[in-house]
Amino acid sequence: MSASIARPRTSALSGVRLYLSRQASSPARYVLEQLLYATVGWVPTVVGIALRGVLYRLILKMDGLAAIENNVRLRFADHIRLGHGVYLDQGVYLHATPGGITIGDDTIVMHGAVLHVYNFRDLPHAGITIGAKSLIGEYTVIRGQGGVHIGDRVYTSPFTQIIAVNHVFDDPNRPFVEQGITAEGIVIEDDVWLGASAVVTDGVRVGRGAVVAAGAVVTKDVPPYTVVGGVPAKPIRSIVEDGRARPERVVYFQK
């Protein structure tokens, strides 16, 4: 009887340890981070932003002032670095298991976006780095197991997916979950625009100034200043070489 009771207790304890190891760098860090989330993480309006701007410096790195809305979820906060002027909208989720998440100055992460490193396989290049003045659109998902490097002034539209990991499924006699993963990494250079619901797969480099059309699935490198679209994505036109006249249109600029 005693052995049968001990086994569930041991199993429960192992489950708790596993859970904590997936949430924070140590049990002490977990307690500190969860205490701050419980006390000020929910506070709305500029009052909450001001409180988090001060108190969250205890758990993450801020290079200047950053605005964090209420109900932002952070895991492994000590591996998160926010540049000056960064804005994290409501419902953003950052899971920064080593090697971490870095977001550059004046970059905006819109509500519902998920930046997820989740590196529990000791992958050597895991992490997410985003440059300055970029915009991560609503419900964008970035998976950084293979390493994701995003440049300056990169805009992702709603529901974009940037997935730097892939399952191996070559052996029909084994479940794919037992065949491991590949994680080559993704690079998106400066001044790139990714349309709504675009998908960038592992091992891809998107060149400077490129445009990925809405709904495209990018499986190969995109040359600089090229518009690509389709499934799989193919070049549509070159922004540099295309000298076609444009129809009359009204263009607005940011003030």
C-alpha positions as CSV (number, residue, x, y, z in Angstrom):
1,M,0.0,0.0,0.0
2,S,2.8,2.4,0.9
3,A,4.6,1.9,-2.4
4,S,1.4,2.5,-4.4
5,I,0.8,5.8,-2.5
6,A,4.4,6.8,-2.9
7,R,4.4,6.4,-6.7
8,P,1.6,9.0,-7.3
9,R,3.2,11.4,-5.0
10,T,6.5,11.0,-6.8
11,S,4.8,11.4,-10.1
12,A,3.0,14.5,-8.9
13,L,6.2,16.1,-7.6
14,S,7.9,15.3,-10.9
15,G,5.0,17.0,-12.7
16,V,5.4,20.1,-10.6
17,R,9.1,20.3,-11.2
18,L,8.6,19.9,-14.9
19,Y,6.0,22.6,-14.9
20,L,8.2,25.0,-13.0
21,S,11.2,24.3,-15.3
22,R,9.0,25.4,-18.3
23,Q,8.0,28.6,-16.7
24,A,11.0,30.3,-15.2
25,S,14.8,30.0,-14.7
26,S,14.4,28.8,-11.1
27,P,11.7,28.3,-8.5
28,A,12.7,31.6,-6.8
29,R,12.4,33.4,-10.2
30,Y,9.0,31.8,-10.7
31,V,7.8,33.1,-7.4
32,L,9.1,36.6,-8.0
33,E,7.7,36.8,-11.6
34,Q,4.3,35.4,-10.6
35,L,4.0,37.8,-7.7
36,L,4.5,40.8,-10.0
37,Y,2.1,39.5,-12.5
38,A,-0.5,39.0,-9.8
39,T,-0.1,42.4,-8.2
40,V,0.4,44.7,-11.2
41,G,0.1,42.6,-14.4
42,W,-3.7,43.1,-14.5
43,V,-3.8,46.8,-13.8
44,P,-5.3,48.7,-16.8
45,T,-4.7,52.1,-18.3
46,V,-1.6,54.3,-18.0
47,V,-1.5,53.6,-14.3
48,G,-0.7,50.0,-15.0
49,I,1.7,50.8,-17.8
50,A,3.6,53.1,-15.4
51,L,3.7,50.5,-12.6
52,R,5.0,47.8,-14.9
53,G,7.5,50.2,-16.4
54,V,9.1,50.5,-13.0
55,L,8.5,47.1,-11.3
56,Y,9.1,44.8,-14.3
57,R,12.7,46.0,-14.3
58,L,13.1,43.5,-11.4
59,I,12.5,40.6,-13.8
60,L,13.5,41.7,-17.3
61,K,15.9,44.0,-19.1
62,M,14.7,47.4,-20.3
63,D,17.0,49.7,-22.3
64,G,15.0,52.9,-21.5
65,L,11.2,53.2,-21.3
66,A,8.9,50.5,-22.5
67,A,5.1,50.3,-22.4
68,I,3.6,47.0,-21.3
69,E,-0.2,46.7,-21.4
70,N,-2.2,44.6,-18.9
71,N,-2.5,40.9,-19.4
72,V,0.8,40.4,-21.2
73,R,2.2,37.0,-20.4
74,L,5.9,36.6,-19.9
75,R,7.9,33.4,-19.3
76,F,11.6,33.3,-18.5
77,A,11.4,37.1,-18.2
78,D,15.1,37.3,-17.3
79,H,15.8,36.3,-20.9
80,I,13.8,39.2,-22.3
81,R,15.3,42.5,-23.4
82,L,13.1,45.4,-24.5
83,G,14.6,48.5,-26.2
84,H,13.6,52.1,-25.6
85,G,10.0,52.8,-26.8
86,V,8.9,49.2,-27.2
87,Y,5.2,48.7,-26.9
88,L,3.6,45.3,-25.9
89,D,-0.1,45.3,-26.5
90,Q,-2.7,43.4,-24.5
91,G,-2.6,39.6,-24.8
92,V,0.9,39.4,-26.1
93,Y,2.8,36.2,-25.0
94,L,6.6,36.0,-24.8
95,H,8.2,32.7,-23.9
96,A,11.9,33.4,-23.9
97,T,13.5,30.1,-22.9
98,P,17.3,30.5,-23.6
99,G,18.5,32.0,-25.8
100,G,16.0,34.7,-25.2
101,I,14.0,37.4,-26.9
102,T,15.3,40.8,-27.8
103,I,13.0,43.6,-29.2
104,G,14.6,46.7,-30.6
105,D,13.8,50.4,-30.0
106,D,10.4,51.7,-30.9
107,T,9.1,48.3,-32.0
108,I,5.4,47.5,-31.5
109,V,4.0,44.0,-30.8
110,M,0.3,44.0,-31.3
111,H,-2.3,42.2,-29.3
112,G,-2.5,38.4,-29.4
113,A,1.0,38.0,-30.9
114,V,3.0,35.0,-29.7
115,L,6.9,35.0,-29.6
116,H,7.9,31.6,-28.5
117,V,11.4,30.3,-28.2
118,Y,10.6,27.2,-26.0
119,N,14.0,25.7,-26.3
120,F,14.1,22.6,-24.1
121,R,16.2,20.5,-26.5
122,D,19.4,22.6,-26.1
123,L,19.3,23.8,-29.7
124,P,22.4,26.0,-30.3
125,H,20.9,28.9,-32.2
126,A,17.5,29.3,-30.5
127,G,16.2,32.8,-29.9
128,I,14.2,35.7,-31.4
129,T,15.8,39.0,-32.2
130,I,13.7,41.9,-33.7
131,G,15.2,45.2,-34.8
132,A,14.1,48.8,-34.4
133,K,10.9,50.4,-35.6
134,S,9.3,47.1,-36.6
135,L,5.7,46.1,-36.2
136,I,4.6,42.6,-35.2
137,G,0.9,42.4,-36.2
138,E,-2.1,41.0,-34.4
139,Y,-1.9,37.3,-33.7
140,T,1.4,36.8,-35.4
141,V,3.2,33.7,-34.3
142,I,7.0,33.5,-34.2
143,R,8.7,30.2,-33.2
144,G,12.4,30.7,-32.5
145,Q,13.8,27.2,-31.9
146,G,16.2,27.5,-34.9
147,G,16.8,31.2,-34.3
148,V,14.7,34.1,-35.9
149,H,16.5,37.3,-36.8
150,I,14.2,40.1,-37.9
151,G,15.7,43.4,-39.1
152,D,14.6,47.1,-38.7
153,R,11.3,48.4,-40.1
154,V,9.9,45.0,-40.7
155,Y,6.1,44.8,-40.7
156,T,4.1,41.6,-40.2
157,S,0.4,41.8,-40.9
158,P,-2.3,39.9,-38.8
159,F,-1.9,36.1,-38.5
160,T,1.6,36.0,-40.0
161,Q,3.6,32.9,-39.0
162,I,7.4,32.7,-38.8
163,I,8.3,29.2,-37.9
164,A,12.0,28.3,-37.4
165,V,11.4,24.6,-36.7
166,N,10.2,21.6,-38.6
167,H,9.3,18.0,-37.7
168,V,11.1,15.1,-39.4
169,F,8.6,12.6,-40.9
170,D,10.8,10.5,-43.2
171,D,10.2,7.1,-41.6
172,P,6.6,5.8,-42.2
173,N,7.2,3.1,-39.5
174,R,7.7,5.6,-36.7
175,P,5.4,8.3,-35.3
176,F,6.7,11.7,-36.4
177,V,7.0,12.8,-32.8
178,E,9.7,10.2,-32.3
179,Q,11.8,11.3,-35.4
180,G,13.1,14.6,-34.0
181,I,13.1,18.1,-35.5
182,T,15.2,20.3,-37.7
183,A,15.9,24.0,-36.7
184,E,17.8,25.8,-39.4
185,G,16.7,29.4,-38.5
186,I,15.0,32.3,-40.4
187,V,16.4,35.7,-41.3
188,I,14.2,38.5,-42.4
189,E,16.3,41.5,-43.5
190,D,15.4,45.2,-43.1
191,D,12.3,46.9,-44.6
192,V,10.3,43.7,-45.4
193,W,6.5,43.6,-45.4
194,L,4.8,40.3,-44.7
195,G,1.1,40.3,-45.8
196,A,-1.8,38.9,-43.7
197,S,-1.6,35.1,-43.0
198,A,1.8,34.8,-44.8
199,V,3.9,31.8,-43.6
200,V,7.7,31.8,-43.6
201,T,9.1,28.3,-43.1
202,D,12.4,27.2,-41.5
203,G,15.7,27.7,-43.3
204,V,14.5,30.8,-45.3
205,R,16.1,34.2,-45.7
206,V,13.9,37.1,-46.9
207,G,16.0,39.8,-48.5
208,R,15.9,43.5,-47.8
209,G,12.9,45.4,-49.1
210,A,11.0,42.3,-50.1
211,V,7.2,42.0,-50.0
212,V,5.4,38.7,-49.2
213,A,1.8,38.7,-50.4
214,A,-1.1,37.8,-48.2
215,G,-1.5,34.1,-47.8
216,A,1.8,33.2,-49.3
217,V,3.9,30.2,-48.0
218,V,7.6,31.0,-48.3
219,T,9.7,27.8,-48.6
220,K,12.7,29.3,-50.4
221,D,14.9,32.4,-50.1
222,V,13.4,35.6,-51.3
223,P,15.7,38.0,-53.2
224,P,15.9,41.6,-52.1
225,Y,13.3,44.0,-53.4
226,T,11.1,41.2,-54.8
227,V,7.4,40.7,-54.4
228,V,6.5,37.0,-53.9
229,G,3.1,35.3,-53.6
230,G,1.3,32.0,-53.8
231,V,1.7,28.5,-52.3
232,P,4.6,27.9,-52.5
233,A,5.6,31.5,-52.9
234,K,7.2,32.5,-56.3
235,P,8.4,35.8,-57.5
236,I,5.7,38.1,-59.0
237,R,7.8,41.1,-59.8
238,S,11.0,43.0,-59.0
239,I,10.4,46.3,-57.2
240,V,13.7,47.7,-58.5
241,E,13.4,46.6,-62.2
242,D,9.6,47.1,-62.6
243,G,9.1,50.5,-64.2
244,R,5.5,50.2,-65.0
245,A,3.3,53.3,-64.5
246,R,1.0,53.2,-61.6
247,P,-2.6,54.2,-61.7
248,E,-3.6,57.3,-59.9
249,R,-3.8,56.8,-56.2
250,V,-3.9,58.7,-53.0
251,V,-0.9,58.0,-50.7
252,Y,-0.9,58.9,-47.0
253,F,2.2,59.3,-44.9
254,Q,2.8,59.0,-41.2
255,K,3.0,62.3,-39.4
